[in-house]
Amino acid sequence: MANILRLVVVVCGFCSSDVAFAGFTTRKLGPQPIWNSTVTDKLRQDLLLNYDKFARPAQHYNTTKVVFGLTIRHIELNEFKSTLVVHSWIRLVLY
């Protein structure tokens, strides 16, 4: 759960960050930003420290099967506005 929370914080940091990573320079101690690091920058650096972008995800055999059902109740088509509105029920069943 803590790893998921960290991932959400990192993703939000990527989305809301105005700082480009082109500002990183390579020195003896590794990549150092040319601005004052924030908590989000430090968290991102810690999470991606040993990240291998070529690693494939592991196979998980304890998967959850979900049955998806869609019942369409009403359809509205407005050709003038080029819109299609579908009122429906979604049914999800876990197995």
GILINKA-V411297 format. One record per pair of residues at least 24 apart in sequence whose ideal C-beta (glycine too) atoms are under 7 Angstrom apart, sorted by sequence separation. I is the first residue (numbers start at 0). GAP is how many residues later the second one is. D is the distance in Angstrom with one decimal. If there is no record, write none. Layout:
<<I;GAP;D> <I;GAP;D>>
This chain:
<<67;24;6.1> <65;26;5.8> <66;26;4.4> <12;27;3.9> <65;28;5.8> <66;28;6.7> <63;30;6.2> <64;30;4.3> <8;31;6.9> <12;31;5.9> <9;33;6.4> <8;34;6.1> <9;34;5.3> <5;37;6.6> <9;37;5.7> <5;41;5.9>>
